[in-house]
Amino acid sequence: MRSGAVLLPWLGVAFLVAVLDQATKFLASSYLSYGVPRPVLPGFNLTLLHNTGAAFSLFHDQPGWQRWLFIAIAVVVGSGVAWWLTRLEPGQRWAPLALALVLGGACGNLVDRVLLGHVVDFIQVYYHQWSWPAFNVADSAISVGAVMLILRGPRAPTETDK
């Protein structure tokens, strides 16, 4: 099991992800008009949107029960990720970074759900008529962390993890 001193930097990464997420959502909410795309680059807009659903706005049209379900899921998953982080061997880098990204992103979106009842999204990527659902820094951190965990695979830690 990791000691607190070894675990602290990874919790710091998670905290920084959550703070960066909240700061960018604050800026987006302060300077963007809801639903009005602000072009940045071809294929990339800043567009303030509120998502009451899950990923890809799943369940967004429900009457409100989904908020509490997604809060509960975030607490359970976040707790599980934090526990997993404590179980890793000291000296690893890849897996704890991936878990810290997932944990920070989950906490960032959890803050929105608890305080606002929705998640603030503002990053919009598109190509001609095709548009990826809007997302935020927390979603990006969760996605990158998940891909890192998938690439690592279910194996014992090796020198490449260090």
N, C-alpha and C positions, 0 to 999 in steps of 0.2 A: 504494500500500500504506500502511496506517496505521502511524504511529510508535507505539512502546511507550507514550508518554505519552497518546496519544489512545485507545489500546486499553485501557489500564489501568482506566478507570472501568467499562467494560462487563464486563471480567473480574471487577471488584469486585461488580457486580450479580449475576453468575453465582455467585460465591462466597457472597454473602449469601443467595441463594435456596437453595443447597445447605445452608448452616448453619441457616437457618430450617426447612428440611425435616427435617434431622436432629434439631434441638431439639424440634420438635413430635412426631416419631416417638418420641423418648426419653420425652417426657411421656406420650404415649398408652400406651406400653409400661409405664410406671411406675404409672399411675393407672387404667388400664382393665383389666377382666377380659376375657380372650380370648372373643370371640364374644357378649359380653353387651352389647346396645345400651344406651347411656345417653342418654335423650332430652334434647335441648337446646331445640329449637323444634319446632312441628308440621312434619313433613316433613324433619327434620334430627336425626340421631343421631350420637354418637361411638361407634364400634364397632371394637374392635381385631381386625384380621384379618391373616393372613400370606398373601401371594400368591407362589407359586413359579412362576407362569406369567407371561404377558405381559399386555397390556391386556385388561381384561374376563376375566381369569384363563385366557386361552387357553393351552393346554398345561399347566395346573396339575396334571393327573393323570398326567403323565409321570414316569418313574423318576429323573430328575435331570439328564439331558443338557441340558435346556433352560436350566438355570442358566448353563452355560458358553457356550451359544449367545447368550443375552441379555447376558452380560458382554461377549462379543466384539462384538455389535451396538452396545452402548452405547459401547464404546471407539471403534469406527469412526465412528459417527454423531457422537459428541462431538468427535472429532478433525476431522471434516468441518465441523461447525458452527464450531469454533474457527478453522479455516482460512478459512472463509467470512467470519467476523468480521474477519479481518485484511485481506480483499480489499475491504472497503467503503470508500467515500470519506469522508474526514474531514468532520465537520459533520452527518452523518446522525444521526437520533435513532430513528426508528421501526424500521427494520430491525435495527440493532444491539441495541436493547432486546429485540426479539422473539427474536433469536438468543441473547442473554444469558439470557433466561428458559428457552429450550429447553436450553441448555448447563447451566445451574444445576440444572434439574430432572433432566436425564439423569445428572449427577454425583451428585445426592442418591440416586436409585434405584440407581445403580451401587454406591455405598458399601454399601447394604443387601445387594445380591446377593453382593458379595465377602465381606463380614464375616458375614452371617447365612444366606445361601443362599436368602433370600426377601425380598420387599419388604413393609414394614410399611404397612398401610393402616388408616385409622381414620375417615374422613369418609364418612358414609352419608346419602344423600338419597333420599327415597321419597315416594310419593303413594298412599295407600290400600294396595293389594296390590302395586303396582309399585315396584321398588327399583332404583336405579342401582347398578352395582357399586361397592363401597367404593374410595376413592382417598385420596390424600395431597397435601401441598403441592407436591411435585415433579411429580406428575401434573397438578395445576392449572396450574403454571408452564409445563409443556410444552404443554398445551392452549391456554392464552392466547397463548403465543409462536407456536404453529402457526397459530392463527386470525389473528393479526396479520400473519404472512407471507402467508397466503392473501389477506387484504384488500389488502395491498400489491400483490400480483400480480407477474408477471414483467415488470417494466418498468425503465426507467432511473430513477435517483433524481431526484426533483423537489424543489421547495421545501417540499412537504408532508412530506417525509421529514426535514427539518431542524428 
